[in-house]
Amino acid sequence: MQSFVILTLLLAIVTAKYDPSKCEVCVTFLGKFRETLDALDSSIQSDPAKIDTELRKACKTTQPKDERFCWYIGATETSATGMTQTVTKPMSFRKPVDKICGDLYKKDSQICDLKYEKQIDLKTVNIKKMKVKELRKVLEQNGQECRGCTEKSEFVKKVEAIAREQGRTEL
């Protein structure tokens, strides 16, 4: 019985399918990187070693989720692995970005677990229907906090004040 359960779990892991829409950080970062490469000399675009150098440069100036992606593929100084060739070699012969991300997913499925934080538009969102966690995130993004706030209504008042500062007239 125990071996049946283990076999079923292994089968589920092996048959997990790659979905490009679930791998947003990989597809977005490599898409931007491809655009950067396209603007460079053609001798760089076809040489995996030069692409690796450009990839490492691009990873030095990234936002946090992109930086984590770079760490996973081994393009940062603190990376424990070194899978950059899984990106640079296919890039050199112009393999589509979503296919490269699929190859990376096969090697390490955590790459597709990275997600960008959704941005909250205070001009259109119904602030009173937001969760407290989202309200706290808005406060944090605007460099404020709500010390001593215990009720959701207190968080809502602080976020409504921020929304007014950003130009929202209706609340």
N, C-alpha and C positions, 0 to 999 in steps of 0.2 A: 504494500500500500504506500509506504514511504517513498519507494523508488518511483512509483507512478506519479506522485505529486511533484517530485524533483524533475522528472522527465517532462511533465506538463509545463512547469515553470521555465525550463530551459528552452522548450519549443516556442513558448510565447516570446521569450527574449530574442531568439534567433529570427523569428518571423516578423518582428516589429518592422513596419514599413517606414521609409523616409518620406516625409511630406515637406516640400520646400516652404510652404506657408507657415509651418511650425518652427522654422529655423531662421527667424527674422534677422537676428544679429549677424549671423554668418552671411546670409544672402545680401543684406544691406551693406555691411562693411566691405565684402569682397567686390560688390558692384561699384562702390565708390572707388575702391582701389583699382579696379579695372579701368575706370574713367581716368584716373591719374596716370596709369600706364599708357593709355591711348594717347595722352598728350605728350609723352616722352618720345625720344628717338627710337626708331624701329630696331636698332641693335640691342637696346635694353629690353624691348618687348619680347624678344625671342631667346634671351639668355637667362636660364633659371638662376644662376648665381647673382646676376645683376637685379633680377626681380626680387630675390631674397633680400638684398641690400635695401631696395626700395620698400619692401614690406616691413622690414625692421624700422626704417625711418618713419613710415606711416603709423606704426604701432606706438611710437614715442609720443605722438600728438593726438591721442584719442580720448574719447569720453569713457566713463567707467565700464560700461557693458562691452564696448569694443576692446578696451584694454584687457578685460577678462577673456575675451575670445582670443586675442593675441597671445595671452598667457597659455591658453589651452593648446594652441598650435605650436608653441615654442618660439615665438617671435619676440619675446621680451627677455631681458637679461636675467630675470628671476625665474624663468620657466624651468620646470623640472623635466619636460619632454622636449623632443625635437621633431615635430611633424611638418615643418615648413615646406619640405620637399613635396608633400602631398598637395600643397597649394601652388608652389612656384613652378613645378614642372608642367602641370596641366595649364597653368596660366600662359606658359611660353608657347603652347600650341593652340591657344585661344579656346580651351574647353569652356563651355558655359558655366557660369558661377553656381547655378543651382545643382549642377552635376558634381562640381568640386565639393560643395557642401554635403552632398549625398555620400561622397567618398569619405569625408571627414566624419560623418555620422556613423558610418560602418566601423570606423576605428575607435571613436569615442562619442557615444550618444549624448553625453552631457553638453556637447557643443550646441545642440539644438534646444537645450533647456534654457539658454540665455534669452531673455526678453527685455525689450526696452520698456521703461516706465511710461505709462500713458500720460499724456499731458492733459491737464484739466483746464478748459476754457471757461474762465469765470464770467465772461460776458454772456454766455448762453446757457450754462448749467443751472439747474434748480438747486441752489445751495442747501435748502432745507431738507432735500431728499438725499443728500450725500451722507455716506457713512462717516463715523467719527475718525476712522483711520484715514480716509481721504481728506477730511478737514484738517487733520494734523499735518498731512503731507503738504497741503497748500500753505499752511502756516510756515512749515519748515522751508519750503521753496522760496518764500518771501522773507526769510530771515526773522521770523517772529515765532513766539511760542505762547502758550496759554497756561501759565502757571496758576495752579489753584482751580483750574476749570474742572468741574465734576459732571456737569450736565451738557448734553449735546447742544442745547440752546446757547450756552456760553461760547462754544466753538463756532457756532453759526454766526453769532454777532461779530466775532473777530474776523471771520472770513468775509462777511458782508462789508465790513469796513475796508478790507483790502480790495474787494471788488469795486467799491466806490472810488478808491484811489486810482484804480486802473481804468476808470471811465465808465463804469456801468451805472446807468441811471435808474433802471427798474430793479426792484428786489422783491 
